[in-house]
Amino acid sequence: MAAHGERSRQSGTKTRPGDKTALKALNQLADQAKRLKYPGQPYLVAAKYSDKTANKLTSCIISWIRLHGYQAERINVTGRQIDKRQTYTDVLGHQRTIGTLKWIPTSGSRGSADISATIAGKSVKIEVKIGRDYQRPDQVKYQRDIEAAGGLYFTASTFEQFHTWYITTFE
């Protein structure tokens, strides 16, 4: 996004800090992509992106990158659940479940970013932080490792913030 009072590259309109022009641009871009994909459909559901939660912001960022022809994916590092429960029927005909659910750690790197992307030939990692969420020490170490290897790392709190970074970095 352009600085205060400057014209936006995409819409040709003036932008102000804090307005939702980046989300509007994303919705318009998604709508254009739908019209190109389904040219014979006169009525298409309008895109309604939001950045109110971490999941929604992650979705916005991934969609923006993909709609510009680049690769992006969400990285899941929560581990894996193993179900050690068994269900059986007792002598009275009641179903009973015994056992436990167990979580095993992820095989991914500690502190991995939420989004991994390749934009214009560059490896890009994007961490999503909403509200009072902050980077943990292992995430700070991961960021240093990515940047030392020549990759780009960005922490996004809003889609406007990501959009500004994207425009200044890649356009």
MDTraj code that builds the backbone (N, CA, C; nanometers):
import mdtraj as md
import numpy as np

residues = "MET ALA ALA HIS GLY GLU ARG SER ARG GLN SER GLY THR LYS THR ARG PRO GLY ASP LYS THR ALA LEU LYS ALA LEU ASN GLN LEU ALA ASP GLN ALA LYS ARG LEU LYS TYR PRO GLY GLN PRO TYR LEU VAL ALA ALA LYS TYR SER ASP LYS THR ALA ASN LYS LEU THR SER CYS ILE ILE SER TRP ILE ARG LEU HIS GLY TYR GLN ALA GLU ARG ILE ASN VAL THR GLY ARG GLN ILE ASP LYS ARG GLN THR TYR THR ASP VAL LEU GLY HIS GLN ARG THR ILE GLY THR LEU LYS TRP ILE PRO THR SER GLY SER ARG GLY SER ALA ASP ILE SER ALA THR ILE ALA GLY LYS SER VAL LYS ILE GLU VAL LYS ILE GLY ARG ASP TYR GLN ARG PRO ASP GLN VAL LYS TYR GLN ARG ASP ILE GLU ALA ALA GLY GLY LEU TYR PHE THR ALA SER THR PHE GLU GLN PHE HIS THR TRP TYR ILE THR THR PHE GLU".split()
xyz = np.array([
    [0.0848, -0.1181, 0.0000],
    [0.0000, 0.0000, 0.0000],
    [0.0887, 0.1235, 0.0000],
    [0.0428, 0.2254, -0.0626],
    [0.1208, 0.3488, -0.0713],
    [0.1191, 0.4208, 0.0623],
    [0.2151, 0.5112, 0.0789],
    [0.2206, 0.5910, 0.2016],
    [0.1019, 0.6855, 0.2064],
    [0.0806, 0.7477, 0.3206],
    [-0.0330, 0.8370, 0.3410],
    [-0.0394, 0.9430, 0.2311],
    [-0.1548, 0.9500, 0.1654],
    [-0.1740, 1.0519, 0.0641],
    [-0.1266, 1.0124, -0.0753],
    [-0.0523, 0.9048, -0.0894],
    [-0.0055, 0.8629, -0.2209],
    [-0.1131, 0.7796, -0.2890],
    [-0.0999, 0.7666, -0.4192],
    [-0.1964, 0.6867, -0.4933],
    [-0.1572, 0.5394, -0.4864],
    [-0.2561, 0.4545, -0.4692],
    [-0.2344, 0.3104, -0.4676],
    [-0.2043, 0.2640, -0.6094],
    [-0.1130, 0.1719, -0.6264],
    [-0.0773, 0.1203, -0.7577],
    [-0.1921, 0.0437, -0.8212],
    [-0.2746, -0.0222, -0.7394],
    [-0.3761, -0.1089, -0.7951],
    [-0.5052, -0.0369, -0.8292],
    [-0.5534, 0.0456, -0.7419],
    [-0.6860, 0.1022, -0.7635],
    [-0.6819, 0.2446, -0.8182],
    [-0.5689, 0.3139, -0.8081],
    [-0.5602, 0.4511, -0.8530],
    [-0.6276, 0.5494, -0.7586],
    [-0.6669, 0.5041, -0.6412],
    [-0.7325, 0.5924, -0.5449],
    [-0.6367, 0.6234, -0.4322],
    [-0.6669, 0.7322, -0.3602],
    [-0.5835, 0.7668, -0.2456],
    [-0.6109, 0.6716, -0.1309],
    [-0.5066, 0.6407, -0.0540],
    [-0.5208, 0.5491, 0.0585],
    [-0.4794, 0.6187, 0.1869],
    [-0.5403, 0.5761, 0.2952],
    [-0.5073, 0.6282, 0.4273],
    [-0.4691, 0.5122, 0.5162],
    [-0.3749, 0.5337, 0.6094],
    [-0.3398, 0.4263, 0.7014],
    [-0.4629, 0.3811, 0.7796],
    [-0.4801, 0.2493, 0.7921],
    [-0.5893, 0.1955, 0.8707],
    [-0.7148, 0.1657, 0.7903],
    [-0.7243, 0.2160, 0.6634],
    [-0.8432, 0.1806, 0.5878],
    [-0.8259, 0.0389, 0.5315],
    [-0.9308, -0.0129, 0.4751],
    [-0.9319, -0.1533, 0.4338],
    [-0.9110, -0.1691, 0.2830],
    [-0.8285, -0.0839, 0.2207],
    [-0.8085, -0.0938, 0.0769],
    [-0.7396, -0.2229, 0.0372],
    [-0.6528, -0.2763, 0.1198],
    [-0.5845, -0.4010, 0.0853],
    [-0.6842, -0.5165, 0.0803],
    [-0.7742, -0.5235, 0.1775],
    [-0.8768, -0.6289, 0.1747],
    [-0.9701, -0.6108, 0.0564],
    [-1.0035, -0.4861, 0.0228],
    [-1.0870, -0.4604, -0.0942],
    [-1.0159, -0.5077, -0.2207],
    [-0.8855, -0.4795, -0.2295],
    [-0.8073, -0.5232, -0.3455],
    [-0.8038, -0.6746, -0.3551],
    [-0.7898, -0.7429, -0.2417],
    [-0.7901, -0.8893, -0.2406],
    [-0.9253, -0.9431, -0.2856],
    [-1.0339, -0.8870, -0.2342],
    [-1.1679, -0.9314, -0.2751],
    [-1.1899, -0.9102, -0.4241],
    [-1.1460, -0.7949, -0.4781],
    [-1.1609, -0.7678, -0.6211],
    [-1.0776, -0.8641, -0.7039],
    [-0.9559, -0.8918, -0.6593],
    [-0.8680, -0.9846, -0.7306],
    [-0.9276, -1.1257, -0.7326],
    [-0.9835, -1.1688, -0.6194],
    [-1.0471, -1.3009, -0.6121],
    [-1.1699, -1.3063, -0.7023],
    [-1.2482, -1.1986, -0.7049],
    [-1.3668, -1.1943, -0.7917],
    [-1.3275, -1.2001, -0.9389],
    [-1.2202, -1.1286, -0.9769],
    [-1.1721, -1.1321, -1.1153],
    [-1.1275, -1.2732, -1.1531],
    [-1.0581, -1.3402, -1.0615],
    [-1.0117, -1.4772, -1.0879],
    [-1.1303, -1.5715, -1.1070],
    [-1.2359, -1.5531, -1.0274],
    [-1.3567, -1.6359, -1.0435],
    [-1.4220, -1.6120, -1.1786],
    [-1.4294, -1.4834, -1.2197],
    [-1.4909, -1.4531, -1.3489],
    [-1.4120, -1.5148, -1.4640],
    [-1.2801, -1.5176, -1.4522],
    [-1.1973, -1.5806, -1.5558],
    [-1.2124, -1.7324, -1.5557],
    [-1.2262, -1.7906, -1.4381],
    [-1.2380, -1.9359, -1.4262],
    [-1.3750, -1.9851, -1.4716],
    [-1.4794, -1.9061, -1.4458],
    [-1.6163, -1.9446, -1.4807],
    [-1.6799, -1.8360, -1.5682],
    [-1.6362, -1.8245, -1.6940],
    [-1.6843, -1.7140, -1.7773],
    [-1.8335, -1.7219, -1.8116],
    [-1.8914, -1.8398, -1.8114],
    [-2.0323, -1.8544, -1.8478],
    [-2.1290, -1.8341, -1.7323],
    [-2.0788, -1.8152, -1.6124],
    [-2.1649, -1.7979, -1.4958],
    [-2.1964, -1.6504, -1.4752],
    [-2.3231, -1.6123, -1.4887],
    [-2.3550, -1.4706, -1.4706],
    [-2.3566, -1.4270, -1.3235],
    [-2.3829, -1.5217, -1.2319],
    [-2.3933, -1.4870, -1.0902],
    [-2.2909, -1.5657, -1.0098],
    [-2.1896, -1.4980, -0.9630],
    [-2.0874, -1.5605, -0.8799],
    [-2.0910, -1.4982, -0.7409],
    [-2.0656, -1.5781, -0.6397],
    [-2.0643, -1.5280, -0.5030],
    [-1.9407, -1.4401, -0.4842],
    [-1.9616, -1.3219, -0.4327],
    [-1.8517, -1.2273, -0.4119],
    [-1.7601, -1.2762, -0.2995],
    [-1.6321, -1.2543, -0.3160],
    [-1.5346, -1.2909, -0.2129],
    [-1.5507, -1.1970, -0.0937],
    [-1.5368, -1.2528, 0.0263],
    [-1.5494, -1.1721, 0.1488],
    [-1.4374, -1.2106, 0.2442],
    [-1.3177, -1.1645, 0.2153],
    [-1.2034, -1.1935, 0.3008],
    [-1.2050, -1.1024, 0.4235],
    [-1.1515, -1.1533, 0.5327],
    [-1.1415, -1.0783, 0.6572],
    [-1.0088, -1.1141, 0.7231],
    [-0.9559, -1.0229, 0.8055],
    [-0.8315, -1.0521, 0.8771],
    [-0.8513, -1.0410, 1.0278],
    [-0.9709, -1.0724, 1.0754],
    [-1.0042, -1.0578, 1.2180],
    [-0.9384, -1.1638, 1.3065],
    [-0.9163, -1.2841, 1.2540],
    [-0.8535, -1.3916, 1.3321],
    [-0.7261, -1.4372, 1.2623],
    [-0.6459, -1.5141, 1.3338],
    [-0.5203, -1.5645, 1.2757],
    [-0.5487, -1.6547, 1.1555],
    [-0.6500, -1.7404, 1.1645],
    [-0.6833, -1.8286, 1.0517],
    [-0.7288, -1.7495, 0.9305],
    [-0.8107, -1.6463, 0.9527],
    [-0.8590, -1.5647, 0.8408],
    [-0.7458, -1.4839, 0.7783],
    [-0.6567, -1.4295, 0.8621],
    [-0.5429, -1.3549, 0.8097],
    [-0.4504, -1.4463, 0.7297],
    [-0.4269, -1.5661, 0.7793],
    [-0.3450, -1.6638, 0.7074],
    [-0.4069, -1.6941, 0.5712],
    [-0.5379, -1.7132, 0.5681],
    [-0.6089, -1.7393, 0.4430],
    [-0.5957, -1.6219, 0.3461],
    [-0.6066, -1.5005, 0.3961],
    [-0.5908, -1.3811, 0.3119],
    [-0.4525, -1.3775, 0.2477],
    [-0.3508, -1.3989, 0.3278],
    [-0.2130, -1.3905, 0.2783],
    [-0.1863, -1.4984, 0.1736],
    [-0.2270, -1.6211, 0.2022],
    [-0.2059, -1.7304, 0.1067],
    [-0.2814, -1.7031, -0.0229],
    [-0.4049, -1.6569, -0.0138],
    [-0.4831, -1.6266, -0.1340],
    [-0.4173, -1.5160, -0.2154],
    [-0.3713, -1.4100, -0.1500],
    [-0.3056, -1.2986, -0.2204],
    [-0.1850, -1.3488, -0.2999],
    [-0.1022, -1.4283, -0.2346],
    [0.0189, -1.4794, -0.3009],
    [-0.0184, -1.5687, -0.4189],
    [-0.1127, -1.6594, -0.3993],
    [-0.1541, -1.7499, -0.5077],
    [-0.2210, -1.6745, -0.6228],
    [-0.3033, -1.5757, -0.5913],
    [-0.3703, -1.4987, -0.6963],
    [-0.2710, -1.4185, -0.7800],
    [-0.1513, -1.3950, -0.7279],
    [-0.0463, -1.3281, -0.8041],
    [0.0444, -1.4267, -0.8775],
    [0.0071, -1.5544, -0.8759],
    [0.0786, -1.6544, -0.9534],
    [0.1962, -1.7196, -0.8840],
    [0.2082, -1.7007, -0.7544],
    [0.3187, -1.7604, -0.6804],
    [0.2693, -1.8767, -0.5939],
    [0.3598, -1.9441, -0.5278],
    [0.3279, -2.0608, -0.4458],
    [0.3255, -2.0213, -0.2991],
    [0.2241, -2.0701, -0.2271],
    [0.2159, -2.0459, -0.0829],
    [0.1392, -2.1598, -0.0188],
    [0.1802, -2.1962, 0.1025],
    [0.1109, -2.3023, 0.1751],
    [0.1201, -2.2776, 0.3244],
    [0.0198, -2.3278, 0.3948],
    [0.0167, -2.3179, 0.5398],
    [0.1009, -2.4310, 0.5971],
    [0.1789, -2.4004, 0.6991],
    [0.2625, -2.4999, 0.7648],
    [0.1978, -2.5363, 0.8986],
    [0.1716, -2.6633, 0.9184],
    [0.1088, -2.7111, 1.0416],
    [0.2147, -2.7807, 1.1262],
    [0.2383, -2.7310, 1.2460],
    [0.3412, -2.7881, 1.3326],
    [0.2837, -2.8321, 1.4677],
    [0.1568, -2.8723, 1.4675],
    [0.0938, -2.9100, 1.5945],
    [0.1225, -3.0528, 1.6366],
    [0.1859, -3.1302, 1.5543],
    [0.2096, -3.2697, 1.5891],
    [0.0982, -3.3571, 1.5352],
    [0.0944, -3.4804, 1.5849],
    [-0.0029, -3.5756, 1.5342],
    [-0.0681, -3.6479, 1.6501],
    [-0.1971, -3.6728, 1.6361],
    [-0.2724, -3.7404, 1.7421],
    [-0.2803, -3.8898, 1.7121],
    [-0.2505, -3.9700, 1.8140],
    [-0.2637, -4.1155, 1.8025],
    [-0.3774, -4.1591, 1.8941],
    [-0.4739, -4.2286, 1.8353],
    [-0.5930, -4.2717, 1.9081],
    [-0.5712, -4.4144, 1.9592],
    [-0.5577, -4.4283, 2.0906],
    [-0.5385, -4.5599, 2.1512],
    [-0.6653, -4.6052, 2.2232],
    [-0.7803, -4.5500, 2.1803],
    [-0.9070, -4.5869, 2.2428],
    [-0.9672, -4.7084, 2.1736],
    [-1.0439, -4.7818, 2.2492],
    [-1.1186, -4.8950, 2.1955],
    [-1.2621, -4.8857, 2.2457],
    [-1.3540, -4.9181, 2.1583],
    [-1.4954, -4.9192, 2.1956],
    [-1.5428, -5.0635, 2.1957],
    [-1.6150, -5.0992, 2.3002],
    [-1.6687, -5.2344, 2.3098],
    [-1.8094, -5.2273, 2.3674],
    [-1.8813, -5.3366, 2.3553],
    [-2.0157, -5.3456, 2.4098],
    [-2.0113, -5.4361, 2.5320],
    [-2.0622, -5.3862, 2.6461],
    [-2.0600, -5.4677, 2.7688],
    [-2.1759, -5.5677, 2.7669],
    [-2.1853, -5.6468, 2.8726],
    [-2.2850, -5.7547, 2.8784],
    [-2.4287, -5.7022, 2.8791],
    [-2.4488, -5.5767, 2.9173],
    [-2.5826, -5.5189, 2.9177],
    [-2.6171, -5.4517, 2.7846],
    [-2.5231, -5.4504, 2.6901],
    [-2.5462, -5.3911, 2.5593],
    [-2.5075, -5.2447, 2.5477],
    [-2.4445, -5.1896, 2.6528],
    [-2.4003, -5.0504, 2.6490],
    [-2.2629, -5.0399, 2.5834],
    [-2.2459, -4.9351, 2.5055],
    [-2.1148, -4.9142, 2.4424],
    [-2.0231, -4.8400, 2.5387],
    [-1.9037, -4.8888, 2.5545],
    [-1.8032, -4.8292, 2.6428],
    [-1.6765, -4.8018, 2.5614],
    [-1.6112, -4.6907, 2.5936],
    [-1.4851, -4.6565, 2.5285],
    [-1.3784, -4.6456, 2.6359],
    [-1.2674, -4.7168, 2.6148],
    [-1.1553, -4.7096, 2.7075],
    [-1.0296, -4.6743, 2.6288],
    [-0.9298, -4.6244, 2.6974],
    [-0.8039, -4.5886, 2.6340],
    [-0.7843, -4.4384, 2.6337],
    [-0.6801, -4.3939, 2.5660],
    [-0.6440, -4.2524, 2.5666],
    [-0.6088, -4.2034, 2.4262],
    [-0.6088, -4.0719, 2.4122],
    [-0.5560, -4.0056, 2.2939],
    [-0.4170, -3.9562, 2.3291],
    [-0.3223, -3.9761, 2.2406],
    [-0.1848, -3.9355, 2.2674],
    [-0.1369, -3.8466, 2.1539],
    [-0.0675, -3.7387, 2.1905],
    [-0.0092, -3.6496, 2.0912],
    [0.1406, -3.6762, 2.0808],
    [0.1898, -3.6879, 1.9582],
    [0.3337, -3.7003, 1.9390],
    [0.3832, -3.5707, 1.8745],
    [0.5057, -3.5302, 1.9044],
    [0.5554, -3.4026, 1.8520],
    [0.5694, -3.4041, 1.6996],
    [0.5691, -3.2850, 1.6432],
    [0.5860, -3.2703, 1.4992],
    [0.7279, -3.3079, 1.4571],
    [0.7418, -3.3439, 1.3312],
    [0.8764, -3.3708, 1.2790],
    [0.9347, -3.2450, 1.2142],
    [0.8569, -3.1366, 1.2129],
    [0.9030, -3.0099, 1.1551],
    [0.9965, -2.9355, 1.2488],
    [1.0517, -2.8276, 1.1980],
    [1.1437, -2.7448, 1.2766],
    [1.0680, -2.6682, 1.3841],
    [1.1285, -2.6582, 1.5021],
    [1.0687, -2.5776, 1.6085],
    [1.0709, -2.4314, 1.5666],
    [0.9595, -2.3640, 1.5881],
    [0.9523, -2.2221, 1.5549],
    [0.9188, -2.1924, 1.4107],
    [0.8809, -2.2945, 1.3326],
    [0.8482, -2.2720, 1.1914],
    [0.7420, -2.1653, 1.1755],
    [0.7518, -2.0913, 1.0662],
    [0.6538, -1.9869, 1.0360],
    [0.5219, -2.0512, 0.9940],
    [0.4141, -1.9734, 0.9985],
    [0.2816, -2.0230, 0.9629],
    [0.2641, -2.0450, 0.8132],
    [0.3329, -1.9645, 0.7322],
    [0.3196, -1.9721, 0.5864],
    [0.4571, -1.9838, 0.5237],
    [0.4691, -2.0757, 0.4309],
    [0.5914, -2.0890, 0.3518],
    [0.5538, -2.0587, 0.2074],
    [0.6304, -1.9713, 0.1424],
    [0.5971, -1.9312, 0.0061],
    [0.7236, -1.9133, -0.0767],
    [0.7042, -1.9179, -0.2077],
    [0.8094, -1.8812, -0.3021],
    [0.7519, -1.7699, -0.3877],
    [0.8108, -1.6518, -0.3764],
    [0.7624, -1.5343, -0.4482],
    [0.8788, -1.4781, -0.5288],
    [0.8591, -1.4699, -0.6589],
    [0.9611, -1.4164, -0.7500],
    [1.0960, -1.4850, -0.7287],
    [1.0924, -1.6155, -0.7056],
    [1.2143, -1.6934, -0.6890],
    [1.2779, -1.6860, -0.5517],
    [1.2170, -1.6164, -0.4589],
    [1.2704, -1.6025, -0.3226],
    [1.1920, -1.6901, -0.2265],
    [1.2640, -1.7507, -0.1325],
    [1.2002, -1.8258, -0.0247],
    [1.1499, -1.7258, 0.0789],
    [1.0194, -1.7323, 0.1089],
    [0.9569, -1.6373, 0.2001],
    [0.8837, -1.7144, 0.3096],
    [0.9065, -1.6755, 0.4333],
    [0.8361, -1.7334, 0.5484],
    [0.7587, -1.6204, 0.6154],
    [0.6326, -1.6464, 0.6467],
    [0.5473, -1.5445, 0.7064],
    [0.4869, -1.5987, 0.8346],
    [0.5080, -1.5264, 0.9423],
    [0.4513, -1.5610, 1.0733],
    [0.3303, -1.4714, 1.0968],
    [0.2194, -1.5298, 1.1407],
    [0.0964, -1.4555, 1.1664],
    [0.0802, -1.4385, 1.3166],
    [0.0682, -1.3138, 1.3594],
    [0.0507, -1.2811, 1.5019],
    [-0.0637, -1.1820, 1.5152],
    [-0.1681, -1.2199, 1.5857],
    [-0.2861, -1.1354, 1.6042],
    [-0.2964, -1.0950, 1.7510],
    [-0.3350, -0.9699, 1.7734],
    [-0.3586, -0.9229, 1.9100],
    [-0.2325, -0.9209, 1.9942],
    [-0.2402, -0.9832, 2.1113],
    [-0.1262, -0.9812, 2.2040],
    [-0.0290, -1.0965, 2.1815],
    [-0.0490, -1.1729, 2.0763],
    [0.0415, -1.2825, 2.0435],
    [0.1785, -1.2264, 2.0064],
    [0.2838, -1.2948, 2.0416],
    [0.4194, -1.2473, 2.0141],
    [0.5078, -1.3658, 1.9737],
    [0.6252, -1.3351, 1.9176],
    [0.7190, -1.4395, 1.8757],
    [0.7847, -1.5041, 1.9973],
    [0.7834, -1.6363, 1.9981],
    [0.8539, -1.7114, 2.1019],
    [1.0025, -1.7175, 2.0657],
    [1.0883, -1.7480, 2.1632],
    [1.2330, -1.7526, 2.1346],
    [1.2702, -1.8476, 2.0212],
    [1.2043, -1.9637, 2.0112],
    [1.2371, -2.0557, 1.9022],
    [1.1935, -1.9994, 1.7662],
    [1.0907, -1.9136, 1.7644],
    [1.0502, -1.8484, 1.6396],
    [1.1490, -1.7392, 1.5999],
    [1.2042, -1.6693, 1.6976],
    [1.3060, -1.5674, 1.6700],
    [1.4318, -1.6344, 1.6129],
    [1.4699, -1.7483, 1.6691],
    [1.5853, -1.8233, 1.6182],
    [1.5598, -1.8705, 1.4745],
    [1.4388, -1.9208, 1.4497],
    [1.4013, -1.9655, 1.3152],
    [1.4107, -1.8487, 1.2160],
    [1.3635, -1.7303, 1.2570],
    [1.3716, -1.6118, 1.1721],
    [1.5171, -1.5788, 1.1397],
    [1.6041, -1.5809, 1.2393],
    [1.7471, -1.5533, 1.2160],
    [1.8062, -1.6544, 1.1189],
    [1.7708, -1.7824, 1.1347],
    [1.8225, -1.8869, 1.0453],
    [1.7775, -1.8648, 0.9009],
    [1.6503, -1.8297, 0.8813],
    [1.5978, -1.8058, 0.7459],
    [1.6685, -1.6864, 0.6825],
    [1.6808, -1.5781, 0.7565],
    [1.7446, -1.4582, 0.7025],
    [1.8929, -1.4796, 0.6762],
    [1.9604, -1.5583, 0.7611],
    [2.1025, -1.5884, 0.7397],
    [2.1230, -1.6723, 0.6135],
    [2.0223, -1.7526, 0.5783],
    [2.0314, -1.8365, 0.4591],
    [1.9905, -1.7618, 0.3320],
    [1.9522, -1.6343, 0.3448],
    [1.9164, -1.5539, 0.2282],
    [1.7673, -1.5476, 0.2000],
    [1.6851, -1.6085, 0.2851],
    [1.5406, -1.6033, 0.2668],
    [1.4816, -1.4773, 0.3280],
    [1.3550, -1.4550, 0.3010],
    [1.2830, -1.3406, 0.3571],
    [1.1884, -1.3898, 0.4658],
    [1.1758, -1.3132, 0.5720],
    [1.0889, -1.3482, 0.6842],
    [1.0086, -1.2243, 0.7199],
    [0.8788, -1.2437, 0.7410],
    [0.7932, -1.1301, 0.7755],
    [0.6911, -1.1736, 0.8795],
    [0.6635, -1.0859, 0.9751],
    [0.5604, -1.1107, 1.0762],
    [0.4433, -1.0181, 1.0460],
    [0.3251, -1.0771, 1.0232],
    [0.2066, -1.0004, 0.9858],
    [0.1041, -1.0006, 1.0984],
    [0.0518, -0.8806, 1.1299],
    [-0.0546, -0.8663, 1.2290],
    [-0.1875, -0.8318, 1.1636],
    [-0.1816, -0.7677, 1.0469],
    [-0.3011, -0.7332, 0.9704],
    [-0.2712, -0.7562, 0.8231],
    [-0.3767, -0.7654, 0.7431],
    [-0.3551, -0.7815, 0.6003],
    [-0.2995, -0.6538, 0.5393],
    [-0.3415, -0.5383, 0.5907],
    [-0.2872, -0.4107, 0.5428],
    [-0.1345, -0.4080, 0.5588],
    [-0.0866, -0.4547, 0.6734],
    [0.0573, -0.4570, 0.7016],
    [0.1290, -0.5500, 0.6033],
    [0.0738, -0.6693, 0.5814],
    [0.1331, -0.7620, 0.4849],
    [0.1326, -0.7013, 0.3450],
    [0.0207, -0.6416, 0.3062],
    [0.0061, -0.5839, 0.1734],
    [0.1114, -0.4751, 0.1491],
    [0.1322, -0.3895, 0.2478],
    [0.2339, -0.2844, 0.2357],
    [0.3725, -0.3461, 0.2162],
    [0.4046, -0.4475, 0.2970],
    [0.5339, -0.5152, 0.2852],
    [0.5478, -0.5803, 0.1479],
    [0.4440, -0.6480, 0.1017],
    [0.4474, -0.7170, -0.0269],
    [0.4736, -0.6183, -0.1403],
    [0.3993, -0.5079, -0.1411],
    [0.4142, -0.4083, -0.2481],
    [0.5556, -0.3490, -0.2466],
    [0.6074, -0.3126, -0.1293],
    [0.7409, -0.2513, -0.1243],
    [0.8516, -0.3522, -0.1532],
    [0.8287, -0.4794, -0.1262],
    [0.9325, -0.5800, -0.1462],
    [0.9350, -0.6370, -0.2875],
    [0.8173, -0.6580, -0.3478],
    [0.8110, -0.7311, -0.4740],
    [0.7627, -0.6502, -0.5949],
    [0.7143, -0.5279, -0.5750],
    [0.6662, -0.4520, -0.6920],
    [0.7427, -0.3239, -0.7092],
])
top = md.Topology()
chain = top.add_chain()
for i, resn in enumerate(residues, 1):
    res = top.add_residue(resn, chain, resSeq=i)
    for name in ("N", "CA", "C"):
        top.add_atom(name, md.element.get_by_symbol(name[0]), res)
traj = md.Trajectory(xyz[None], top)
